[in-house]
Amino acid sequence: MTSKLNKTVFFISSALIITLALFASVFPKVADSFFKALQSVIVENGSWFYVLTVAIILITVAFLAFSKYGDIKLGPDHSTSDYTNLSWFAMLFSAGMGIGLMFFGVAEPVMHFLNPPVGDGSTVEAAREAMRITFFHWGLHAWAIYAIVAIILAFFSYRHNLPLTLRSALYPIIGDKIYGPIGHAVDIFAVIGTLFGVATSLGYGVLQVNTGLNYLWDVPVSPTVQVILILGVTALATLSVTTGLDKGIKRLSELNLLLAVGLLLFILVVGPTVFLLQAYVQNIGSYASNILSSTFNLFAYEKTDWIGGWTILYWAWWISWSPFVGLFIARISRGRTIREFTLGVLLVPTGFTLMWMTFFGNSAINLILADGITQLGTTVSNDVTVALFAFLENFPFAAFTSVIATIMVIVFFVTSSDSGSMVIDMLCSNGNDNTPIWQRVYWAVGEGVVASVLILAGGLAALQTMTIASALPFSIVLLVATYGLIKALRLDIAKKESLQYSTTMASSTTNSEDWDKRLNNIVNYPTKKNVRRFLEKVVKPAMEDVAKVLRKNEFDVEVKMNETNDTVSLVVNLGEETNFGENKNFLYEVKNISRIKPAFVNEDKSEEERAEDELYFCAIVHLIEGGQDYDIMAWEKDSIRSDIVDQYEKHMHFMHLIN
């Protein structure tokens, strides 16, 4: 990553976005007809491909979670996660599909209940089927699509130092060509898809907010009001995106998760509590027992167009959104193992999503089926944007909960807009998220402007259809990139196995005093100055001894000490990179690393003394893969030389394995 701004991606994306937005605005009917015809052809002839693609992705993600690849970190071996689990889950939830739950939490179960794909509507069987279908659309499949994109990007970016942009997903396929025109084209595709995806969602979202305000306080439903709402959301998103990921997006996501949990518990308490808990357990069981047949069901024998209007559109929508959501999830997931990542992304948001769908969807169906409030079904059928507010009217404190729901919708849109702006800015900046404020503001404002123009011109539907149609070519790329990921993971595991080491030095030293020095080191806890002196007087000379022998054999070797960060390293230059960005060079580096002393060490000291004396320092070995988590402080030169040779031998063994 050289320059923060990739001018090719930035300017071409901007030009194409303006062109497409003008086309959809000036000729909205022509654009809508064209893209709908394109989508219809894709759904009619390619539905089997969408279903197969999503099935392969889900199976692959599940395989990664429980296979030996699950231990690989999305980052160097010594890396740790940047965010707490709570903050991570909140951002996953908000970016992934938070706004969809507000829009479809009541509407989709009710619509499936009234008009199931097969059989009669408004029956107990229809209610059971409605929840099974809703779970299917909002469950593991959607999150698996996001997860595979995020794993591919995070693995190649954080572990192989490629840009955190969509082009890196193609590295297993085209190698260094990702830095040329093909890579630019992929990132431009992602920018356009993300911006129009966020803009169309923003546009349709304000329709729900506007309808809700009209339902609650008779605010007129009009393009003028909707544009004002978009301007307000854009202003908040711009403020959030300028404060950065750790402040704006994270805090808004945590606020929304808190409000969502509060509203969820409210419905559970004031609604049919026992029934909802029973339904949740039963719905999960039904979903789990039918997941295989549902995954591959194309209604080939029933000859219904229901699947094209629901499942295939959902799969296309999740795939079209995956570059945006996947890149965002990758950005917040550095340092987690693949197993931790996949189980977290698949199970936690899915569990919460399915609970939401049960408490809201089953409550709404129960109102219609058991309590005879059929007007709710009529309202939902006529206008899905008002479904949530019409539903809340049947519970106590409706005015208050409707206000909370409206706030949640707005905050969800703000988090979608600012996270979308951050992702687009990264795509245009070689994966760098520490960019000038004007770039982030440019994209945040651009989303609002595009959404406003399309609302006034009536071109939102066309752009949404175009975004969904783009899922077909991307799904092909995604399958190939998934294959490349598995190949790269196999190499990673081969290297990990070749670098297994033993920290026992009994076989590598004959110095009778070595054990004594190491024991003193463990008991007395070295200072930073102690470790620095050790690096200068023992580690560096040991490296020079090894380097001297290698140079005699005509190897290009470099030993250097960085006094700024207390690091001494030996590098053997072995030539070009292997496939998948694997660096052939051998690196043996020792870093002066601080650690916190165990609590018992300072237990007899005052709080002030403990604060001053809470750290000790280690000489930790780092290889190309990152920190190896073993301390060589107080080792003799012979032991260090032996360890360097051991690690070099394992590195060369790995080179032989992959050549």
LUMLUMMAR-172478 format. One line per 5 residues: number of its first residue (from 1); for each residue x, y, z negated of C-alpha. Coordinates in Angstrom, 2 decimals, padded with zeros to 5 digits. Layout:
NUM) X Y Z ~ ...
// end
This chain:
1) 000.00 000.00 000.00 ~ 001.80 003.08 001.19 ~ -000.65 005.93 001.58 ~ -003.67 006.46 -000.63 ~ -005.85 007.35 002.34
6) -006.14 005.02 005.33 ~ -006.97 007.66 007.92 ~ -007.96 005.13 010.59 ~ -010.60 003.50 008.40 ~ -011.74 006.80 006.88
11) -012.31 008.77 010.09 ~ -013.67 005.95 012.27 ~ -016.07 004.85 009.50 ~ -017.27 008.42 009.02 ~ -017.83 008.87 012.76
16) -019.72 005.59 013.16 ~ -021.88 006.28 010.09 ~ -022.88 009.69 011.46 ~ -023.60 008.17 014.89 ~ -025.75 005.33 013.55
21) -027.58 007.62 011.12 ~ -028.37 010.06 013.94 ~ -029.56 007.20 016.16 ~ -031.89 005.91 013.43 ~ -033.09 009.45 012.67
26) -033.62 010.78 016.20 ~ -035.03 007.52 017.59 ~ -036.43 005.78 014.49 ~ -038.98 003.65 016.36 ~ -036.50 002.55 019.03
31) -033.89 001.72 016.39 ~ -036.42 -000.12 014.23 ~ -037.73 -002.17 017.17 ~ -034.23 -003.05 018.36 ~ -032.89 -004.17 015.00
36) -036.09 -006.03 014.08 ~ -035.97 -007.92 017.37 ~ -032.33 -008.76 016.67 ~ -033.17 -009.91 013.16 ~ -036.10 -011.99 014.41
41) -033.85 -013.83 016.87 ~ -031.28 -014.47 014.15 ~ -033.88 -015.78 011.66 ~ -035.64 -017.95 014.24 ~ -032.49 -019.57 015.59
46) -029.98 -019.23 012.77 ~ -031.96 -020.02 009.61 ~ -030.32 -023.46 009.39 ~ -026.90 -021.79 009.49 ~ -027.74 -019.36 006.66
51) -029.05 -022.23 004.51 ~ -025.98 -024.37 005.21 ~ -023.59 -021.47 004.58 ~ -025.09 -020.61 001.20 ~ -025.12 -024.30 000.21
56) -021.42 -024.67 001.07 ~ -020.58 -021.52 -000.89 ~ -022.46 -022.68 -004.02 ~ -020.83 -026.13 -003.89 ~ -017.38 -024.55 -003.42
61) -017.77 -022.15 -006.35 ~ -018.99 -024.96 -008.62 ~ -016.04 -027.09 -007.49 ~ -013.57 -024.29 -008.29 ~ -015.03 -023.90 -011.78
66) -014.53 -027.54 -012.77 ~ -011.45 -028.48 -010.75 ~ -007.78 -028.06 -011.60 ~ -007.89 -024.76 -009.70 ~ -009.96 -023.30 -012.53
71) -006.81 -022.74 -014.62 ~ -005.30 -020.35 -012.06 ~ -005.48 -016.71 -013.09 ~ -006.74 -013.90 -010.91 ~ -003.49 -012.10 -011.51
76) 000.00 -012.93 -012.81 ~ 000.26 -015.75 -015.35 ~ 000.78 -013.29 -018.20 ~ -002.11 -010.97 -017.29 ~ -005.11 -010.44 -019.56
81) -008.61 -009.23 -018.73 ~ -009.07 -005.47 -018.47 ~ -012.56 -005.38 -020.04 ~ -014.35 -007.00 -022.94 ~ -016.91 -009.67 -022.09
86) -019.79 -007.34 -022.95 ~ -018.56 -004.53 -020.68 ~ -017.77 -007.06 -017.94 ~ -021.23 -008.63 -018.08 ~ -022.90 -005.20 -018.13
91) -021.08 -004.09 -014.98 ~ -021.77 -007.45 -013.27 ~ -025.46 -007.10 -014.06 ~ -025.78 -003.48 -012.95 ~ -023.83 -003.81 -009.69
96) -025.16 -007.25 -008.75 ~ -028.91 -006.94 -008.81 ~ -030.11 -004.86 -011.74 ~ -032.34 -002.64 -009.61 ~ -033.84 -005.68 -007.89
101) -035.18 -006.95 -011.20 ~ -037.03 -003.69 -011.77 ~ -038.54 -003.86 -008.29 ~ -039.31 -007.58 -008.01 ~ -039.51 -008.80 -011.63
106) -043.31 -008.55 -011.57 ~ -044.00 -008.30 -007.83 ~ -042.31 -011.44 -006.46 ~ -043.79 -014.03 -008.87 ~ -047.26 -012.50 -008.40
111) -046.95 -012.49 -004.59 ~ -045.83 -016.14 -004.51 ~ -048.65 -017.00 -006.94 ~ -051.27 -015.36 -004.73 ~ -049.78 -016.58 -001.41
116) -047.56 -019.67 -001.84 ~ -045.68 -021.09 001.18 ~ -047.89 -024.21 001.13 ~ -051.07 -025.05 -000.76 ~ -053.72 -022.83 -002.35
121) -052.96 -019.63 -004.21 ~ -054.15 -018.46 -007.65 ~ -053.93 -021.95 -009.20 ~ -051.86 -023.46 -012.01 ~ -049.79 -025.32 -009.42
126) -049.29 -022.07 -007.50 ~ -048.06 -020.40 -010.73 ~ -045.55 -023.20 -011.31 ~ -044.38 -023.02 -007.70 ~ -044.14 -019.20 -007.82
131) -041.66 -019.29 -010.70 ~ -039.62 -022.08 -009.09 ~ -039.30 -020.07 -005.86 ~ -038.44 -016.87 -007.75 ~ -035.74 -018.66 -009.74
136) -034.37 -020.11 -006.51 ~ -034.08 -016.70 -004.84 ~ -032.54 -014.93 -007.85 ~ -030.44 -017.69 -009.36 ~ -027.11 -019.38 -008.75
141) -027.07 -019.04 -004.97 ~ -027.01 -015.23 -004.97 ~ -024.28 -015.04 -007.61 ~ -022.22 -017.74 -005.87 ~ -022.09 -015.57 -002.74
146) -020.83 -012.61 -004.77 ~ -018.41 -014.86 -006.68 ~ -016.68 -016.40 -003.64 ~ -016.00 -012.98 -002.10 ~ -014.69 -011.69 -005.42
151) -012.43 -014.73 -005.97 ~ -010.94 -014.44 -002.47 ~ -010.21 -010.72 -002.88 ~ -008.97 -010.91 -006.48 ~ -006.76 -013.96 -005.82
156) -004.95 -012.49 -002.83 ~ -004.77 -008.99 -004.28 ~ -003.81 -009.60 -007.92 ~ -001.78 -012.78 -007.42 ~ -000.23 -012.14 -004.00
161) -000.08 -008.33 -004.00 ~ -002.31 -007.78 -000.97 ~ -004.59 -004.71 -000.75 ~ -007.84 -004.97 -002.73 ~ -009.92 -004.52 000.41
166) -011.97 -006.86 002.57 ~ -009.14 -007.33 005.09 ~ -007.27 -009.42 002.53 ~ -009.94 -012.14 002.81 ~ -008.59 -012.80 006.31
171) -004.97 -013.26 005.25 ~ -005.16 -017.09 005.35 ~ -006.44 -016.81 008.93 ~ -004.37 -014.07 010.59 ~ -001.52 -013.38 008.16
176) 000.18 -009.98 008.46 ~ -002.19 -008.96 011.26 ~ -004.53 -007.78 008.50 ~ -002.44 -004.60 008.46 ~ -003.25 -003.88 012.11
181) -006.39 -003.19 014.17 ~ -008.18 -006.38 013.05 ~ -007.77 -005.43 009.40 ~ -008.93 -001.89 010.08 ~ -012.02 -003.22 011.90
186) -012.93 -005.50 008.97 ~ -012.65 -002.67 006.45 ~ -014.66 -000.34 008.72 ~ -017.36 -003.02 008.93 ~ -017.39 -003.22 005.11
191) -017.56 000.57 004.70 ~ -020.52 000.90 007.09 ~ -022.36 -002.04 005.55 ~ -021.81 -000.81 002.01 ~ -022.81 002.78 002.69
196) -025.97 001.89 004.59 ~ -026.81 -000.82 002.08 ~ -026.55 001.61 -000.83 ~ -028.26 004.42 001.12 ~ -031.24 002.27 002.15
201) -031.57 000.90 -001.38 ~ -031.40 004.45 -002.67 ~ -034.08 005.47 -000.20 ~ -036.45 002.62 -001.05 ~ -035.66 002.99 -004.74
206) -036.84 006.57 -004.90 ~ -040.09 005.38 -003.36 ~ -040.57 003.25 -006.48 ~ -039.60 006.12 -008.78 ~ -041.87 008.50 -006.88
211) -044.76 006.02 -006.97 ~ -044.17 005.44 -010.66 ~ -044.18 009.16 -011.41 ~ -047.37 009.49 -009.39 ~ -048.93 006.56 -011.26
216) -047.96 008.04 -014.63 ~ -048.22 011.80 -014.18 ~ -049.79 012.39 -010.74 ~ -046.54 013.65 -009.23 ~ -047.29 013.79 -005.46
221) -045.82 011.05 -003.27 ~ -044.03 012.91 -000.50 ~ -040.70 013.02 001.36 ~ -039.92 016.33 -000.37 ~ -040.20 014.82 -003.85
226) -038.18 011.79 -002.73 ~ -035.36 013.94 -001.35 ~ -035.29 015.91 -004.63 ~ -035.03 012.63 -006.53 ~ -032.19 011.48 -004.25
231) -030.36 014.74 -004.85 ~ -030.72 014.25 -008.61 ~ -029.47 010.64 -008.48 ~ -026.59 011.68 -006.18 ~ -025.58 014.48 -008.57
236) -025.49 012.03 -011.50 ~ -023.61 009.44 -009.40 ~ -021.08 012.07 -008.32 ~ -020.49 013.06 -011.93 ~ -020.10 009.40 -012.91
241) -017.74 008.46 -010.09 ~ -015.45 011.42 -010.83 ~ -015.01 010.23 -014.42 ~ -013.74 006.86 -013.21 ~ -014.60 003.22 -013.75
246) -013.69 003.02 -017.43 ~ -015.93 005.90 -018.43 ~ -018.77 006.64 -016.04 ~ -019.67 003.28 -014.48 ~ -018.86 001.20 -017.57
251) -020.85 003.38 -019.97 ~ -023.88 003.65 -017.68 ~ -023.83 -000.12 -017.17 ~ -023.73 -000.72 -020.92 ~ -026.59 001.76 -021.44
256) -028.72 000.01 -018.83 ~ -028.02 -003.44 -020.27 ~ -029.06 -002.15 -023.68 ~ -032.31 -000.71 -022.29 ~ -032.98 -003.90 -020.31
261) -032.54 -006.09 -023.39 ~ -034.83 -003.77 -025.37 ~ -037.59 -003.87 -022.74 ~ -037.21 -007.64 -022.37 ~ -037.58 -008.21 -026.12
266) -040.58 -005.85 -026.22 ~ -042.44 -007.94 -023.60 ~ -041.51 -011.13 -025.46 ~ -042.80 -009.81 -028.80 ~ -046.04 -008.12 -027.67
271) -046.78 -010.66 -024.93 ~ -047.65 -014.36 -025.25 ~ -044.40 -015.15 -027.12 ~ -044.66 -018.91 -027.52 ~ -045.93 -019.38 -023.96
276) -043.03 -017.33 -022.55 ~ -040.43 -019.32 -024.46 ~ -042.04 -022.57 -023.33 ~ -042.22 -021.30 -019.75 ~ -038.56 -020.24 -019.78
281) -037.38 -023.68 -020.84 ~ -039.71 -025.41 -018.38 ~ -038.80 -023.05 -015.53 ~ -035.10 -023.75 -016.03 ~ -035.77 -027.49 -016.03
286) -037.84 -027.25 -012.86 ~ -035.21 -025.07 -011.19 ~ -032.38 -027.44 -012.14 ~ -034.24 -030.59 -011.07 ~ -035.25 -029.12 -007.70
291) -032.11 -027.12 -006.85 ~ -030.75 -029.65 -004.35 ~ -033.98 -030.09 -002.37 ~ -034.73 -026.34 -002.52 ~ -031.24 -025.48 -001.26
296) -031.67 -027.47 001.95 ~ -035.43 -026.96 002.45 ~ -036.17 -025.23 005.76 ~ -039.91 -026.12 005.88 ~ -039.11 -027.87 009.16
301) -042.23 -030.04 008.92 ~ -044.69 -027.45 007.58 ~ -044.12 -025.03 010.49 ~ -044.50 -021.91 008.37 ~ -042.83 -018.57 008.92
306) -042.73 -018.04 005.14 ~ -039.05 -019.00 004.83 ~ -038.04 -016.40 007.43 ~ -039.83 -013.66 005.50 ~ -038.42 -014.67 002.14
311) -035.52 -017.11 001.65 ~ -033.58 -016.36 004.83 ~ -033.94 -012.62 004.32 ~ -032.72 -013.01 000.75 ~ -029.71 -015.05 001.81
316) -028.90 -012.51 004.54 ~ -029.33 -009.64 002.09 ~ -027.03 -011.19 -000.53 ~ -024.41 -011.96 002.15 ~ -024.61 -008.45 003.62
321) -024.15 -006.97 000.12 ~ -021.33 -009.35 -000.84 ~ -018.44 -007.19 000.50 ~ -019.60 -004.35 -001.76 ~ -020.55 -006.36 -004.86
326) -017.73 -008.88 -004.39 ~ -015.07 -006.19 -004.18 ~ -016.50 -004.41 -007.21 ~ -016.56 -007.64 -009.24 ~ -012.99 -008.39 -008.15
331) -011.93 -004.93 -009.34 ~ -013.27 -005.54 -012.87 ~ -012.13 -009.18 -013.17 ~ -008.33 -009.00 -013.07 ~ -006.64 -011.31 -015.55
336) -009.44 -013.88 -015.92 ~ -008.94 -017.51 -014.94 ~ -010.98 -018.81 -012.01 ~ -012.91 -021.08 -014.39 ~ -013.70 -018.24 -016.79
341) -014.63 -016.02 -013.87 ~ -016.89 -018.48 -012.03 ~ -018.73 -019.68 -015.13 ~ -019.17 -016.09 -016.30 ~ -020.39 -014.79 -012.95
346) -022.67 -017.77 -012.27 ~ -024.19 -018.51 -015.66 ~ -024.45 -015.31 -017.69 ~ -026.11 -012.95 -015.16 ~ -028.20 -015.84 -013.82
351) -029.41 -016.75 -017.31 ~ -030.42 -013.18 -018.03 ~ -031.99 -012.73 -014.61 ~ -034.09 -015.88 -014.96 ~ -035.16 -014.85 -018.45
356) -036.26 -011.48 -017.06 ~ -038.21 -013.12 -014.24 ~ -039.90 -015.47 -016.72 ~ -040.91 -012.87 -019.26 ~ -042.19 -010.38 -016.69
361) -043.35 -012.75 -013.93 ~ -045.03 -015.33 -016.16 ~ -046.64 -012.59 -018.24 ~ -048.08 -011.00 -015.10 ~ -049.36 -014.34 -013.75
366) -050.83 -015.14 -017.17 ~ -052.72 -011.82 -017.16 ~ -054.27 -012.73 -013.81 ~ -054.82 -016.47 -014.32 ~ -055.71 -016.70 -018.02
371) -056.99 -013.22 -018.91 ~ -058.84 -012.55 -015.67 ~ -057.11 -009.23 -014.92 ~ -057.26 -009.77 -011.15 ~ -056.85 -006.07 -010.48
376) -053.13 -006.47 -011.23 ~ -052.82 -008.93 -008.35 ~ -054.67 -006.55 -006.03 ~ -052.44 -003.65 -007.05 ~ -049.26 -005.66 -006.46
381) -050.52 -006.86 -003.06 ~ -051.31 -003.30 -001.99 ~ -048.11 -001.63 -003.23 ~ -045.19 -003.50 -004.78 ~ -043.51 -000.24 -005.84
386) -046.18 000.28 -008.51 ~ -046.21 -003.35 -009.75 ~ -044.02 -002.79 -012.82 ~ -045.99 000.24 -014.02 ~ -049.35 -001.44 -013.45
391) -048.08 -004.43 -015.42 ~ -046.87 -002.34 -018.39 ~ -050.30 -000.72 -018.68 ~ -051.62 -003.99 -020.10 ~ -049.37 -003.75 -023.17
396) -049.16 -001.35 -026.14 ~ -047.17 001.90 -025.85 ~ -047.56 001.81 -022.05 ~ -046.67 005.48 -021.62 ~ -043.42 005.06 -023.56
401) -042.34 001.80 -021.89 ~ -043.12 003.23 -018.45 ~ -040.82 006.17 -019.19 ~ -038.10 003.74 -020.29 ~ -038.64 001.73 -017.10
406) -038.36 004.89 -014.99 ~ -035.12 005.85 -016.76 ~ -033.77 002.35 -016.14 ~ -034.59 002.53 -012.43 ~ -032.82 005.88 -012.17
411) -029.74 004.71 -014.09 ~ -029.58 001.53 -012.01 ~ -029.55 003.68 -008.89 ~ -026.83 005.87 -010.33 ~ -024.65 002.82 -011.13
416) -025.29 001.35 -007.67 ~ -024.40 004.65 -006.03 ~ -021.25 005.37 -008.03 ~ -019.95 001.77 -007.84 ~ -020.71 001.81 -004.10
421) -018.81 005.07 -003.74 ~ -015.85 003.63 -005.63 ~ -015.80 000.53 -003.40 ~ -016.00 002.55 -000.17 ~ -013.25 004.84 -001.40
426) -011.04 001.81 -002.14 ~ -011.73 000.38 001.33 ~ -010.58 003.69 002.83 ~ -007.56 003.95 000.52 ~ -005.73 000.65 001.00
431) -007.36 -000.80 -002.12 ~ -006.18 002.05 -004.37 ~ -008.78 003.29 -006.88 ~ -006.61 006.11 -008.27 ~ -007.55 008.50 -005.49
436) -008.21 012.25 -005.26 ~ -011.61 013.29 -006.63 ~ -012.69 014.79 -003.29 ~ -012.63 011.33 -001.68 ~ -014.97 009.82 -004.28
441) -017.25 012.85 -004.13 ~ -017.29 012.67 -000.32 ~ -018.73 009.14 -000.33 ~ -021.12 009.69 -003.24 ~ -022.58 012.76 -001.54
446) -022.54 010.96 001.84 ~ -024.80 008.19 000.51 ~ -027.30 010.74 -000.74 ~ -027.23 012.76 002.48 ~ -027.72 009.67 004.68
451) -030.60 008.44 002.48 ~ -032.28 011.87 002.53 ~ -031.96 012.27 006.31 ~ -033.35 008.79 006.93 ~ -036.30 009.35 004.59
456) -037.23 012.58 006.35 ~ -036.81 011.00 009.80 ~ -038.31 007.61 008.99 ~ -035.22 005.59 009.90 ~ -034.67 003.68 006.66
461) -036.24 000.43 007.89 ~ -034.01 000.32 010.95 ~ -030.82 000.70 008.95 ~ -031.87 -001.87 006.39 ~ -032.62 -004.35 009.17
466) -029.23 -003.63 010.76 ~ -027.49 -004.24 007.44 ~ -029.22 -007.61 007.01 ~ -028.45 -008.62 010.62 ~ -024.75 -008.00 009.92
471) -024.79 -010.97 007.54 ~ -024.53 -013.46 010.41 ~ -021.03 -012.54 011.66 ~ -019.78 -011.99 008.13 ~ -021.01 -015.41 006.98
476) -018.78 -017.00 009.66 ~ -015.78 -014.99 008.44 ~ -016.64 -015.93 004.87 ~ -016.65 -019.66 005.59 ~ -013.24 -019.48 007.28
481) -011.85 -017.33 004.44 ~ -013.18 -019.86 001.91 ~ -011.28 -022.63 003.70 ~ -008.15 -020.45 003.60 ~ -008.65 -019.82 -000.12
486) -008.73 -023.57 -000.87 ~ -005.50 -024.06 001.11 ~ -003.83 -021.20 -000.78 ~ -005.01 -022.57 -004.14 ~ -003.52 -025.96 -003.29
491) -000.16 -024.26 -002.73 ~ -000.52 -022.37 -005.99 ~ -001.18 -025.57 -007.91 ~ 001.80 -027.25 -006.22 ~ 004.00 -024.39 -007.36
496) 002.53 -024.41 -010.87 ~ 003.25 -028.12 -011.21 ~ 006.80 -027.65 -009.92 ~ 007.43 -024.95 -012.51 ~ 006.39 -026.98 -015.55
501) 009.02 -026.47 -018.17 ~ 009.94 -027.61 -021.65 ~ 010.86 -025.04 -024.26 ~ 012.85 -027.67 -026.18 ~ 016.51 -026.86 -025.82
506) 017.94 -030.00 -027.44 ~ 018.97 -031.43 -024.08 ~ 020.37 -028.18 -022.70 ~ 022.72 -027.10 -025.47 ~ 025.47 -028.70 -027.49
511) 026.18 -025.65 -029.65 ~ 025.54 -026.69 -033.25 ~ 024.83 -023.10 -034.32 ~ 022.22 -022.39 -031.62 ~ 019.35 -023.85 -033.65
516) 020.42 -021.76 -036.65 ~ 020.36 -018.49 -034.69 ~ 017.00 -019.30 -033.15 ~ 015.53 -020.11 -036.57 ~ 016.84 -016.82 -037.98
521) 015.31 -015.04 -035.00 ~ 011.90 -016.61 -035.71 ~ 012.02 -015.77 -039.42 ~ 013.41 -012.23 -039.23 ~ 011.41 -010.76 -036.29
526) 013.81 -008.82 -033.99 ~ 013.55 -005.08 -033.38 ~ 013.45 -003.47 -029.96 ~ 017.10 -002.49 -030.37 ~ 018.07 -006.09 -031.20
531) 016.45 -007.42 -028.02 ~ 017.96 -004.66 -025.87 ~ 021.43 -005.50 -027.12 ~ 020.76 -009.19 -026.47 ~ 019.74 -008.43 -022.86
536) 022.92 -006.40 -022.32 ~ 025.44 -008.65 -024.09 ~ 024.10 -012.15 -023.45 ~ 021.37 -012.38 -020.78 ~ 022.96 -010.17 -018.14
541) 026.41 -011.85 -018.37 ~ 024.69 -015.27 -018.14 ~ 022.92 -014.11 -014.98 ~ 026.18 -012.79 -013.53 ~ 027.79 -016.21 -014.07
546) 024.98 -017.91 -012.12 ~ 025.07 -015.20 -009.43 ~ 028.83 -015.67 -008.98 ~ 028.38 -019.37 -008.15 ~ 025.50 -018.65 -005.76
551) 027.48 -015.94 -003.99 ~ 030.33 -018.40 -003.47 ~ 027.79 -020.48 -001.57 ~ 026.87 -017.45 000.56 ~ 023.56 -016.63 -001.09
556) 022.30 -013.05 -001.26 ~ 021.98 -012.50 -005.02 ~ 021.31 -009.38 -007.05 ~ 021.52 -008.84 -010.81 ~ 020.24 -005.57 -012.19
561) 019.24 -004.04 -015.49 ~ 016.46 -001.48 -015.79 ~ 017.10 000.44 -018.98 ~ 013.86 002.39 -018.64 ~ 011.64 -000.62 -019.29
566) 014.24 -002.90 -020.92 ~ 014.32 -005.51 -018.16 ~ 017.17 -007.53 -016.69 ~ 016.60 -009.61 -013.56 ~ 018.28 -012.00 -011.15
571) 016.92 -012.13 -007.58 ~ 017.95 -014.67 -004.94 ~ 016.85 -013.50 -001.48 ~ 015.71 -016.56 000.47 ~ 014.11 -015.01 003.55
576) 010.64 -014.36 004.90 ~ 007.36 -015.04 003.11 ~ 005.60 -018.39 003.49 ~ 001.93 -018.78 004.46 ~ -000.62 -016.94 002.29
581) 001.93 -014.34 001.19 ~ 003.93 -016.76 -000.99 ~ 007.28 -015.10 -001.72 ~ 010.24 -017.37 -001.01 ~ 012.60 -015.27 -003.14
586) 013.59 -016.58 -006.55 ~ 013.17 -014.21 -009.47 ~ 014.34 -014.81 -013.03 ~ 013.56 -011.78 -015.13 ~ 013.74 -011.21 -018.89
591) 011.65 -008.44 -020.44 ~ 011.75 -006.78 -023.83 ~ 008.13 -007.34 -024.91 ~ 006.45 -006.20 -028.14 ~ 004.11 -008.42 -030.12
596) 002.09 -007.99 -033.32 ~ 003.44 -009.76 -036.39 ~ 001.20 -012.34 -038.06 ~ -000.92 -010.89 -040.87 ~ 000.83 -012.90 -043.62
601) 004.19 -011.25 -042.86 ~ 003.07 -007.88 -044.21 ~ 000.44 -008.99 -046.69 ~ 002.45 -007.77 -049.71 ~ 003.02 -004.32 -048.16
606) 000.90 -001.16 -048.34 ~ -001.32 -000.17 -045.43 ~ 001.14 002.57 -044.46 ~ 004.10 000.19 -044.46 ~ 002.16 -002.39 -042.45
611) 001.29 000.21 -039.77 ~ 005.00 001.10 -039.38 ~ 006.19 -002.49 -039.37 ~ 003.47 -004.33 -037.43 ~ 005.49 -005.03 -034.25
616) 008.38 -007.28 -033.39 ~ 010.09 -007.82 -030.02 ~ 010.81 -010.81 -027.78 ~ 012.91 -011.60 -024.71 ~ 010.20 -013.10 -022.48
621) 011.03 -014.88 -019.21 ~ 009.13 -013.74 -016.10 ~ 009.13 -015.46 -012.71 ~ 007.46 -014.40 -009.43 ~ 004.17 -015.70 -010.88
626) 004.43 -013.47 -013.97 ~ 005.26 -013.96 -017.62 ~ 006.01 -017.56 -018.67 ~ 005.25 -016.89 -022.35 ~ 008.44 -018.29 -023.85
631) 011.02 -016.32 -025.79 ~ 014.76 -016.81 -025.20 ~ 015.90 -014.34 -027.87 ~ 019.04 -015.69 -029.65 ~ 019.69 -018.39 -027.05
636) 023.34 -018.95 -026.20 ~ 024.71 -018.12 -022.74 ~ 024.95 -021.83 -021.90 ~ 021.25 -022.31 -022.70 ~ 020.23 -019.28 -020.62
641) 022.37 -020.39 -017.66 ~ 020.81 -023.85 -017.89 ~ 017.31 -022.38 -017.99 ~ 018.00 -020.22 -014.93 ~ 019.27 -023.26 -013.03
646) 016.25 -025.33 -014.16 ~ 013.81 -022.70 -012.92 ~ 015.76 -022.28 -009.67 ~ 015.68 -026.04 -009.11 ~ 011.90 -026.10 -009.62
651) 011.50 -023.16 -007.25 ~ 013.47 -024.96 -004.55 ~ 011.45 -028.13 -005.15 ~ 008.30 -026.10 -004.48 ~ 009.84 -024.67 -001.30
656) 010.45 -028.22 -000.07 ~ 006.86 -029.21 -000.90 ~ 005.32 -026.51 001.28 ~ 007.75 -026.69 004.22
// end
